[in-house]
Amino acid sequence: MLKTALGRLRFIGFYEGISFLVLLLIAMPLKYWADFPHVVTVVGGLHGLLFVLYMLAVLHVWITHRWSILKVAAAFIAAFLPFGTFVLDKKLLRG
């Protein structure tokens, strides 16, 4: 899976999506309901790193597979939507 640009995008996209959901569904509630803001700092930093890696992977796939600007835009937008990277992964599997 990690040997191709598309495989790396799928791999990083999975973990970026997980980190986004953990940030939204666990860290943010802990920050505001349990007054535990440190969790957001840790999870947010990890998510930020994964987001940057995801964008670099999108750029790599764009160059190597000559994706259209619409595919690149869809991959970019997917990173900002909960479950977006998982939907993108399913579409990438279909071809």
C-alpha positions in Angstrom: 0.0 0.0 0.0 2.8 2.5 0.8 4.7 1.7 -2.4 2.5 3.9 -4.6 1.5 7.6 -4.4 -2.2 6.6 -4.4 -1.5 4.0 -1.6 0.2 6.6 0.5 -2.7 9.0 0.0 -5.2 6.4 1.1 -3.0 5.4 4.1 -2.5 9.0 5.3 -6.1 9.9 4.5 -7.3 7.2 6.8 -5.3 8.4 9.7 -6.0 12.0 9.0 -9.7 11.2 9.0 -9.4 9.3 12.3 -7.5 12.2 13.9 -10.1 14.7 12.7 -12.9 12.6 14.3 -11.0 12.2 17.5 -10.5 15.9 17.6 -14.1 16.7 17.0 -15.8 14.0 19.0 -13.4 13.4 21.9 -10.9 16.2 22.4 -13.3 19.2 21.8 -15.9 17.8 24.2 -13.2 17.2 26.8 -12.0 20.7 26.4 -15.4 22.4 26.9 -17.3 20.0 29.1 -14.6 18.6 31.3 -12.3 21.6 31.3 -9.4 19.6 30.0 -7.9 21.7 27.2 -4.6 19.8 27.0 -6.2 17.1 25.0 -7.0 19.5 22.1 -3.4 20.7 22.1 -2.0 17.1 21.7 -4.6 15.8 19.3 -4.8 19.1 17.4 -1.0 19.0 16.9 -1.1 15.4 15.7 -4.0 16.2 13.4 -2.2 19.2 12.0 0.8 17.1 11.1 -1.4 14.5 9.5 -3.2 17.2 7.6 0.1 18.5 6.1 1.1 15.0 5.2 -2.3 14.5 3.5 -1.9 17.6 1.5 1.6 16.6 0.4 0.2 13.2 -0.6 -2.6 14.9 -2.6 0.1 17.0 -4.3 2.1 13.9 -5.1 -0.9 12.0 -6.5 -1.8 15.1 -8.6 1.6 15.2 -10.2 2.1 11.4 -10.7 -1.4 10.5 -11.8 -2.2 13.8 -13.5 -5.4 14.3 -11.6 -7.8 17.0 -12.8 -8.2 20.1 -10.7 -11.7 18.8 -9.8 -10.2 15.6 -8.2 -7.6 17.7 -6.4 -10.3 20.1 -5.1 -12.5 17.1 -4.0 -9.5 15.6 -2.1 -8.8 19.0 -0.5 -12.4 19.5 0.5 -12.6 15.9 1.9 -10.1 16.8 4.5 -12.4 19.5 6.0 -15.5 17.3 6.2 -16.1 14.7 8.9 -15.8 11.3 7.2 -14.7 13.0 4.0 -11.4 11.2 3.7 -13.2 7.9 4.1 -15.6 8.7 1.3 -12.7 9.7 -0.9 -10.9 6.4 -0.1 -14.0 4.5 -1.2 -14.1 6.4 -4.5 -10.4 5.8 -5.0 -10.9 2.1 -4.5 -13.6 2.0 -7.3 -11.1 3.5 -9.7 
